[in-house]
Amino acid sequence: MNRLQRIASAYKKASQLDYNEKFMMDREVLQFFKDMERNHGKWQQWLEPTNTDLKREKNLVEGEEYVLNKSTQKDLKMTSKLFGSRKEADKRLDNWMKGEKKAVEQLLKRDGLSGFSVEIDEFPSSYTPGGYGYGITLTYKGEQAEIEPSGYYYTDDGYNFSDAASSYDWAMLLGDESSPWADTYDFMDDYVYDGMSQWFSEAGSFEGDEDKITEEAKRLIEEAE
């Protein structure tokens, strides 16, 4: 399955979710919502007991059945679709790659190096869990060189999500491993991808590797002659 197929599959799955399934308030889930309350307020803003006799209870009752209220179901579905589509993330990355391509072309032109095709794209060989790598491919008369600038690598250490979970209830509901909806679809993949796109659009740069780029370009010229 290629990158576009993975994105389409994730979006389709995220789009089909309604978050309307009932769940049992077991000990683990109860602890999760106690943590939610410490960060985001009382449980009544997200949940409804299926037993109407419990609606006046101030505290969650272990062993009882609950369901997300309609407002929370709607919010989580919208958030899942937003992250699952990766539309904004891909837009950021496309704009960043176009800008970097232009910058590399200007660098080569500045040094009197012409006749090159420049491409900026993902370098899967650079991946580690939670990591994304991009690179520069120079092509000159059929000869190619691949360059991986140090500023073209991103890895997620988990701190970004920890901050989000403490700030936004949707992040905790969708991404916390103790949440009843953590396994509904792989939200964290989409969340990390979105954070990666923001990082590259703001900080991804080949600065510091200019000499490496021009040296590779000169090598290609020598090999083609």
Short mmCIF file of the C-alpha atoms (twelve columns), coordinates in Angstrom:
data_MODEL
# 
_entry.id   MODEL 
# 
loop_
_atom_site.group_PDB 
_atom_site.id 
_atom_site.type_symbol 
_atom_site.label_atom_id 
_atom_site.label_alt_id 
_atom_site.label_comp_id 
_atom_site.label_asym_id 
_atom_site.label_seq_id 
_atom_site.Cartn_x 
_atom_site.Cartn_y 
_atom_site.Cartn_z 
_atom_site.pdbx_PDB_model_num 
ATOM 1   C CA . MET A 1   0.000   0.000  0.000   1 
ATOM 2   C CA . ASN A 2   1.573   3.312  -1.076  1 
ATOM 3   C CA . ARG A 3   1.403   6.663  0.716   1 
ATOM 4   C CA . LEU A 4   -1.738  7.918  -1.057  1 
ATOM 5   C CA . GLN A 5   -3.516  4.610  -0.477  1 
ATOM 6   C CA . ARG A 6   -2.624  4.712  3.240   1 
ATOM 7   C CA . ILE A 7   -4.002  8.231  3.528   1 
ATOM 8   C CA . ALA A 8   -7.207  7.311  1.660   1 
ATOM 9   C CA . SER A 9   -7.673  4.240  3.855   1 
ATOM 10  C CA . ALA A 10  -7.199  6.223  7.072   1 
ATOM 11  C CA . TYR A 11  -9.580  8.938  5.900   1 
ATOM 12  C CA . LYS A 12  -12.253 6.408  4.912   1 
ATOM 13  C CA . LYS A 13  -12.025 4.729  8.315   1 
ATOM 14  C CA . ALA A 14  -12.063 8.037  10.192  1 
ATOM 15  C CA . SER A 15  -15.040 9.248  8.131   1 
ATOM 16  C CA . GLN A 16  -17.107 6.193  9.013   1 
ATOM 17  C CA . LEU A 17  -16.795 6.632  12.776  1 
ATOM 18  C CA . ASP A 18  -19.772 7.874  14.764  1 
ATOM 19  C CA . TYR A 19  -18.479 7.390  18.322  1 
ATOM 20  C CA . ASN A 20  -21.966 6.364  19.396  1 
ATOM 21  C CA . GLU A 21  -21.168 2.942  20.855  1 
ATOM 22  C CA . LYS A 22  -22.040 2.259  24.481  1 
ATOM 23  C CA . PHE A 23  -19.225 1.224  26.811  1 
ATOM 24  C CA . MET A 24  -18.846 -0.161 30.327  1 
ATOM 25  C CA . MET A 25  -17.302 2.013  33.011  1 
ATOM 26  C CA . ASP A 26  -14.740 -0.523 34.209  1 
ATOM 27  C CA . ARG A 27  -11.911 0.376  36.581  1 
ATOM 28  C CA . GLU A 28  -9.447  1.357  33.840  1 
ATOM 29  C CA . VAL A 29  -11.950 3.551  31.999  1 
ATOM 30  C CA . LEU A 30  -13.039 5.133  35.276  1 
ATOM 31  C CA . GLN A 31  -9.426  6.094  36.010  1 
ATOM 32  C CA . PHE A 32  -9.128  7.547  32.510  1 
ATOM 33  C CA . PHE A 33  -12.119 9.831  33.072  1 
ATOM 34  C CA . LYS A 34  -10.818 10.876 36.487  1 
ATOM 35  C CA . ASP A 35  -7.676  12.003 34.654  1 
ATOM 36  C CA . MET A 36  -9.878  13.740 32.083  1 
ATOM 37  C CA . GLU A 37  -11.683 15.612 34.844  1 
ATOM 38  C CA . ARG A 38  -8.412  16.822 36.348  1 
ATOM 39  C CA . ASN A 39  -7.452  18.340 33.000  1 
ATOM 40  C CA . HIS A 40  -10.739 19.351 31.420  1 
ATOM 41  C CA . GLY A 41  -13.649 19.601 33.856  1 
ATOM 42  C CA . LYS A 42  -16.596 17.427 34.849  1 
ATOM 43  C CA . TRP A 43  -17.542 14.235 33.034  1 
ATOM 44  C CA . GLN A 44  -21.084 15.436 32.255  1 
ATOM 45  C CA . GLN A 45  -19.801 17.549 29.370  1 
ATOM 46  C CA . TRP A 46  -18.882 14.378 27.441  1 
ATOM 47  C CA . LEU A 47  -20.918 11.475 28.770  1 
ATOM 48  C CA . GLU A 48  -24.441 10.289 29.457  1 
ATOM 49  C CA . PRO A 49  -25.373 7.196  31.486  1 
ATOM 50  C CA . THR A 50  -27.662 4.800  29.654  1 
ATOM 51  C CA . ASN A 51  -29.450 4.207  32.953  1 
ATOM 52  C CA . THR A 52  -31.612 7.313  33.394  1 
ATOM 53  C CA . ASP A 53  -31.641 6.802  37.155  1 
ATOM 54  C CA . LEU A 54  -27.951 7.811  37.198  1 
ATOM 55  C CA . LYS A 55  -28.367 11.173 35.480  1 
ATOM 56  C CA . ARG A 56  -28.375 13.024 38.792  1 
ATOM 57  C CA . GLU A 57  -25.258 11.262 40.053  1 
ATOM 58  C CA . LYS A 58  -22.358 13.645 40.562  1 
ATOM 59  C CA . ASN A 59  -19.746 10.933 40.101  1 
ATOM 60  C CA . LEU A 60  -19.232 8.211  37.527  1 
ATOM 61  C CA . VAL A 61  -20.349 4.797  38.684  1 
ATOM 62  C CA . GLU A 62  -18.086 1.814  38.096  1 
ATOM 63  C CA . GLY A 63  -19.833 -1.119 36.394  1 
ATOM 64  C CA . GLU A 64  -22.466 1.059  34.708  1 
ATOM 65  C CA . GLU A 65  -22.923 1.707  30.995  1 
ATOM 66  C CA . TYR A 66  -22.279 5.101  29.389  1 
ATOM 67  C CA . VAL A 67  -22.242 6.713  25.968  1 
ATOM 68  C CA . LEU A 68  -20.775 9.934  24.595  1 
ATOM 69  C CA . ASN A 69  -23.330 12.712 24.319  1 
ATOM 70  C CA . LYS A 70  -24.350 13.921 20.851  1 
ATOM 71  C CA . SER A 71  -22.196 17.036 20.982  1 
ATOM 72  C CA . THR A 72  -19.025 15.088 21.819  1 
ATOM 73  C CA . GLN A 73  -19.798 12.463 19.172  1 
ATOM 74  C CA . LYS A 74  -20.071 15.228 16.591  1 
ATOM 75  C CA . ASP A 75  -16.847 16.925 17.720  1 
ATOM 76  C CA . LEU A 76  -14.813 13.711 17.680  1 
ATOM 77  C CA . LYS A 77  -16.121 12.696 14.271  1 
ATOM 78  C CA . MET A 78  -15.236 16.108 12.843  1 
ATOM 79  C CA . THR A 79  -11.762 15.989 14.425  1 
ATOM 80  C CA . SER A 80  -11.134 12.464 13.136  1 
ATOM 81  C CA . LYS A 81  -12.091 13.489 9.602   1 
ATOM 82  C CA . LEU A 82  -9.939  16.617 9.805   1 
ATOM 83  C CA . PHE A 83  -6.795  14.761 10.864  1 
ATOM 84  C CA . GLY A 84  -7.610  11.638 8.821   1 
ATOM 85  C CA . SER A 85  -7.858  13.536 5.540   1 
ATOM 86  C CA . ARG A 86  -4.361  15.018 6.019   1 
ATOM 87  C CA . LYS A 87  -5.467  17.727 3.598   1 
ATOM 88  C CA . GLU A 88  -3.990  20.665 5.489   1 
ATOM 89  C CA . ALA A 89  -0.853  18.707 6.398   1 
ATOM 90  C CA . ASP A 90  -0.205  17.754 2.774   1 
ATOM 91  C CA . LYS A 91  -0.830  21.340 1.679   1 
ATOM 92  C CA . ARG A 92  1.820   22.555 4.130   1 
ATOM 93  C CA . LEU A 93  4.300   19.938 2.930   1 
ATOM 94  C CA . ASP A 94  3.680   20.677 -0.750  1 
ATOM 95  C CA . ASN A 95  4.256   24.398 -0.198  1 
ATOM 96  C CA . TRP A 96  7.386   23.693 1.831   1 
ATOM 97  C CA . MET A 97  8.830   21.359 -0.842  1 
ATOM 98  C CA . LYS A 98  8.145   23.914 -3.582  1 
ATOM 99  C CA . GLY A 99  9.927   26.578 -1.555  1 
ATOM 100 C CA . GLU A 100 12.914  24.341 -0.840  1 
ATOM 101 C CA . LYS A 101 13.176  23.313 -4.498  1 
ATOM 102 C CA . LYS A 102 13.312  26.961 -5.522  1 
ATOM 103 C CA . ALA A 103 15.930  27.688 -2.851  1 
ATOM 104 C CA . VAL A 104 18.162  24.828 -4.061  1 
ATOM 105 C CA . GLU A 105 17.843  26.024 -7.660  1 
ATOM 106 C CA . GLN A 106 18.864  29.526 -6.582  1 
ATOM 107 C CA . LEU A 107 21.839  28.112 -4.664  1 
ATOM 108 C CA . LEU A 108 23.075  26.231 -7.734  1 
ATOM 109 C CA . LYS A 109 22.533  29.256 -9.964  1 
ATOM 110 C CA . ARG A 110 24.495  31.440 -7.548  1 
ATOM 111 C CA . ASP A 111 27.464  29.096 -7.924  1 
ATOM 112 C CA . GLY A 112 27.164  28.974 -11.723 1 
ATOM 113 C CA . LEU A 113 25.821  25.408 -11.753 1 
ATOM 114 C CA . SER A 114 23.100  24.992 -14.387 1 
ATOM 115 C CA . GLY A 115 21.252  22.236 -16.223 1 
ATOM 116 C CA . PHE A 116 20.023  20.465 -13.073 1 
ATOM 117 C CA . SER A 117 16.650  19.026 -12.211 1 
ATOM 118 C CA . VAL A 118 15.848  19.383 -8.510  1 
ATOM 119 C CA . GLU A 119 13.313  17.341 -6.559  1 
ATOM 120 C CA . ILE A 120 12.426  17.420 -2.863  1 
ATOM 121 C CA . ASP A 121 10.668  14.305 -1.591  1 
ATOM 122 C CA . GLU A 122 10.351  11.773 1.204   1 
ATOM 123 C CA . PHE A 123 13.339  9.507  1.813   1 
ATOM 124 C CA . PRO A 124 11.816  6.367  3.373   1 
ATOM 125 C CA . SER A 125 15.286  4.987  4.122   1 
ATOM 126 C CA . SER A 126 15.580  7.663  6.818   1 
ATOM 127 C CA . TYR A 127 12.479  6.577  8.737   1 
ATOM 128 C CA . THR A 128 12.516  5.428  12.330  1 
ATOM 129 C CA . PRO A 129 9.408   4.952  14.506  1 
ATOM 130 C CA . GLY A 130 7.851   8.400  14.814  1 
ATOM 131 C CA . GLY A 131 10.339  9.830  12.315  1 
ATOM 132 C CA . TYR A 132 10.079  11.336 8.842   1 
ATOM 133 C CA . GLY A 133 12.952  12.073 6.491   1 
ATOM 134 C CA . TYR A 134 13.077  14.177 3.347   1 
ATOM 135 C CA . GLY A 135 15.867  14.679 0.870   1 
ATOM 136 C CA . ILE A 136 17.077  16.444 -2.245  1 
ATOM 137 C CA . THR A 137 17.582  14.620 -5.553  1 
ATOM 138 C CA . LEU A 138 19.769  16.328 -8.126  1 
ATOM 139 C CA . THR A 139 19.642  15.059 -11.715 1 
ATOM 140 C CA . TYR A 140 22.164  16.101 -14.378 1 
ATOM 141 C CA . LYS A 141 22.247  14.463 -17.828 1 
ATOM 142 C CA . GLY A 142 20.825  11.218 -16.470 1 
ATOM 143 C CA . GLU A 143 23.112  11.091 -13.425 1 
ATOM 144 C CA . GLN A 144 21.592  11.446 -9.961  1 
ATOM 145 C CA . ALA A 145 22.731  12.344 -6.480  1 
ATOM 146 C CA . GLU A 146 20.679  12.111 -3.294  1 
ATOM 147 C CA . ILE A 147 21.375  14.466 -0.404  1 
ATOM 148 C CA . GLU A 148 19.850  14.234 3.068   1 
ATOM 149 C CA . PRO A 149 20.269  17.588 4.841   1 
ATOM 150 C CA . SER A 150 20.356  17.410 8.619   1 
ATOM 151 C CA . GLY A 151 17.433  19.861 8.730   1 
ATOM 152 C CA . TYR A 152 15.228  17.533 6.687   1 
ATOM 153 C CA . TYR A 153 14.535  15.076 9.480   1 
ATOM 154 C CA . TYR A 154 11.761  15.081 12.057  1 
ATOM 155 C CA . THR A 155 11.033  12.730 14.926  1 
ATOM 156 C CA . ASP A 156 8.162   12.897 17.394  1 
ATOM 157 C CA . ASP A 157 9.222   12.306 21.005  1 
ATOM 158 C CA . GLY A 158 5.702   12.235 22.420  1 
ATOM 159 C CA . TYR A 159 5.965   15.551 24.243  1 
ATOM 160 C CA . ASN A 160 3.871   17.355 21.649  1 
ATOM 161 C CA . PHE A 161 0.954   15.023 22.230  1 
ATOM 162 C CA . SER A 162 1.330   15.230 25.998  1 
ATOM 163 C CA . ASP A 163 0.929   18.995 25.734  1 
ATOM 164 C CA . ALA A 164 -2.105  18.614 23.471  1 
ATOM 165 C CA . ALA A 165 -3.754  16.057 25.757  1 
ATOM 166 C CA . SER A 166 -3.437  18.385 28.733  1 
ATOM 167 C CA . SER A 167 -4.874  21.287 26.700  1 
ATOM 168 C CA . TYR A 168 -7.594  19.713 24.553  1 
ATOM 169 C CA . ASP A 169 -10.185 17.134 25.558  1 
ATOM 170 C CA . TRP A 170 -10.444 15.752 21.992  1 
ATOM 171 C CA . ALA A 171 -6.733  14.897 22.005  1 
ATOM 172 C CA . MET A 172 -7.072  12.924 25.214  1 
ATOM 173 C CA . LEU A 173 -10.267 11.163 24.093  1 
ATOM 174 C CA . LEU A 174 -8.825  10.146 20.714  1 
ATOM 175 C CA . GLY A 175 -5.167  9.593  21.470  1 
ATOM 176 C CA . ASP A 176 -4.650  8.534  25.079  1 
ATOM 177 C CA . GLU A 177 -3.944  4.795  25.194  1 
ATOM 178 C CA . SER A 178 -6.370  4.385  28.125  1 
ATOM 179 C CA . SER A 179 -9.270  6.002  26.266  1 
ATOM 180 C CA . PRO A 180 -12.128 3.695  25.189  1 
ATOM 181 C CA . TRP A 181 -11.682 5.137  21.655  1 
ATOM 182 C CA . ALA A 182 -7.904  4.786  21.412  1 
ATOM 183 C CA . ASP A 183 -8.183  1.715  19.161  1 
ATOM 184 C CA . THR A 184 -11.039 3.031  17.022  1 
ATOM 185 C CA . TYR A 185 -8.566  4.155  14.376  1 
ATOM 186 C CA . ASP A 186 -4.903  5.089  14.452  1 
ATOM 187 C CA . PHE A 187 -5.393  8.724  15.393  1 
ATOM 188 C CA . MET A 188 -1.822  9.097  16.622  1 
ATOM 189 C CA . ASP A 189 -0.395  8.401  13.142  1 
ATOM 190 C CA . ASP A 190 -2.449  11.265 11.751  1 
ATOM 191 C CA . TYR A 191 -1.639  13.514 14.700  1 
ATOM 192 C CA . VAL A 192 2.117   12.944 14.348  1 
ATOM 193 C CA . TYR A 193 1.878   13.488 10.583  1 
ATOM 194 C CA . ASP A 194 0.145   16.830 11.160  1 
ATOM 195 C CA . GLY A 195 2.797   17.901 13.667  1 
ATOM 196 C CA . MET A 196 5.531   16.828 11.264  1 
ATOM 197 C CA . SER A 197 4.056   18.950 8.451   1 
ATOM 198 C CA . GLN A 198 3.921   21.988 10.727  1 
ATOM 199 C CA . TRP A 199 7.530   21.494 11.794  1 
ATOM 200 C CA . PHE A 200 8.837   21.224 8.222   1 
ATOM 201 C CA . SER A 201 6.814   24.224 7.053   1 
ATOM 202 C CA . GLU A 202 8.290   26.338 9.859   1 
ATOM 203 C CA . ALA A 203 11.808  24.953 10.386  1 
ATOM 204 C CA . GLY A 204 12.788  22.412 7.706   1 
ATOM 205 C CA . SER A 205 15.850  23.750 5.912   1 
ATOM 206 C CA . PHE A 206 19.065  22.684 4.166   1 
ATOM 207 C CA . GLU A 207 20.924  25.511 5.934   1 
ATOM 208 C CA . GLY A 208 24.374  24.264 6.900   1 
ATOM 209 C CA . ASP A 209 24.475  21.747 4.050   1 
ATOM 210 C CA . GLU A 210 24.954  24.186 1.171   1 
ATOM 211 C CA . ASP A 211 28.501  22.983 0.488   1 
ATOM 212 C CA . LYS A 212 27.351  19.371 0.384   1 
ATOM 213 C CA . ILE A 213 24.734  20.259 -2.259  1 
ATOM 214 C CA . THR A 214 27.123  22.188 -4.495  1 
ATOM 215 C CA . GLU A 215 29.850  19.542 -4.154  1 
ATOM 216 C CA . GLU A 216 27.425  16.821 -5.258  1 
ATOM 217 C CA . ALA A 217 26.347  18.992 -8.184  1 
ATOM 218 C CA . LYS A 218 29.963  19.471 -9.288  1 
ATOM 219 C CA . ARG A 219 30.572  15.729 -8.978  1 
ATOM 220 C CA . LEU A 220 27.638  15.002 -11.276 1 
ATOM 221 C CA . ILE A 221 28.986  17.421 -13.867 1 
ATOM 222 C CA . GLU A 222 32.397  15.733 -13.772 1 
ATOM 223 C CA . GLU A 223 30.857  12.266 -14.112 1 
ATOM 224 C CA . ALA A 224 28.693  13.354 -17.040 1 
ATOM 225 C CA . GLU A 225 31.631  14.778 -19.020 1 
# 
